[in-house]
Amino acid sequence: MKVGLFPGSFDPFHNGHLEIVERASRLFDEVVVAALRNPQKGAPLFDLEERQSMLEEVVAHLPSVRIVSVSTLLVYVASDVGASAIVRGLRAVSDFEAEMQMAQMNNHLSGVETIFIPTSPEWSFVASKLVREVWRFGGDVSAFVPKPVAEALQAKYEERGPELKGGEDG
C-alpha cells in the first residue's frame, strides 16, 4: 500500500492545503495528514488537538485520508505511518529552496522520498501566516479556508478579539 504523508503546522489549515490533500489522495492509497508542532513558528493560534479536530472535519469526505498530530521529527512520523513518500505543496519558486533542503535532509536521514505538488494558481498566494494576519485585524478569511476552519477562527476571534489587535489603540 502506498502511503503519502502530508505534514505541516496547518495553523490554520487553508484551501491550498486542502487542494494538496485532495490531489495526493488520488496518487496514494492512503494519505496521512500530520499536524506538527513547529517551535520555530512561535505560539500557535490553535493547539494540536484543535487542529486535529478541524482537519478531521475538513477531510471527512476523503475516506483514504487520516489525521495525526505529533511533536517529533518528521522522519519518525514517516516511519511510524509507513509512508512511501512525504508530500509537500509548492506555491511559488520561492518555496522550492527551503522545501528542497528539507527533502534532502529527510531522504538522508531515512531514505524517504519527497513528492512536490504545485498548488493551483487559485490558491498560490494563500499562506497560513497571511490568513492569520488578515484574521487578527478582523478581516474576512472565509474565502481562503474550509468552512469548519472559518467557524473555528470566528469563535476564536469572538473569544480573543480585542487582545489580538493589541487592544483598542493597537
C-alpha positions, -999 to 999 in steps of 0.1 A, spaced: 0 0 0 13 34 -10 11 59 19 17 97 14 25 118 44 15 154 42 30 173 72 25 208 83 17 231 111 -17 239 95 -22 269 118 -47 274 103 -54 248 75 -64 266 43 -79 258 9 -44 255 -6 -37 227 19 -70 211 11 -62 211 -26 -29 193 -19 -46 167 3 -73 160 -24 -48 157 -51 -25 135 -30 -55 112 -23 -57 104 -60 -20 94 -60 -17 73 -29 -38 45 -14 -38 64 19 -28 100 28 -18 108 64 -21 145 72 2 152 102 -4 184 121 30 191 136 42 214 164 67 238 148 87 256 176 103 279 150 69 294 143 62 306 179 30 302 198 3 285 177 -32 300 172 -47 265 176 -33 238 197 -26 204 182 -59 189 194 -79 218 179 -61 214 146 -66 177 145 -103 181 152 -107 207 124 -87 186 100 -108 155 106 -139 175 99 -125 191 68 -113 159 52 -143 137 62 -153 135 25 -120 117 17 -122 81 31 -85 74 23 -72 103 45 -64 101 82 -52 127 106 -24 125 132 -9 152 154 27 149 166 56 167 182 85 148 168 110 146 139 91 141 106 112 111 96 100 93 127 64 101 118 70 88 82 84 55 97 55 52 122 28 56 95 47 35 68 49 65 44 60 57 9 67 94 4 64 128 20 40 151 2 48 189 0 29 216 -17 47 244 -36 31 278 -41 59 296 -58 95 292 -68 105 309 -35 91 278 -16 114 254 -35 147 262 -19 137 255 17 115 226 7 144 210 -13 167 213 17 141 196 39 135 169 13 172 162 10 177 161 48 147 137 52 160 115 25 195 114 40 181 106 75 156 79 64 156 72 27 121 85 23 114 104 -8 95 137 -11 69 144 -38 62 181 -46 28 190 -58 24 226 -72 -6 245 -59 -30 257 -84 -29 295 -92 -62 299 -74 -45 292 -40 -8 300 -48 -10 333 -28 -26 318 3 -4 311 33 -14 304 69 7 333 80 -13 357 58 -46 342 68 -37 348 105 -26 383 97 -59 392 80 -79 374 107 -61 392 135 -73 425 122 -109 414 118 -107 407 80 -129 381 64 -108 350 56 -138 327 48 -128 326 11 -94 311 19 -103 284 45 -127 255 47 -160 262 65 -150 244 98 -118 264 99 -137 297 93 -161 288 121 -133 280 145 -115 312 136 -147 332 141 -152 316 176 -115 323 185 -119 359 174 -150 364 194 -132 349 224 -99 369 220 -107 397 195 -95 428 214 -64 412 226 -55 401 191 -54 436 177 -33 448 206 -63 464 224 -84 494 213 -55 515 202 -34 487 186 
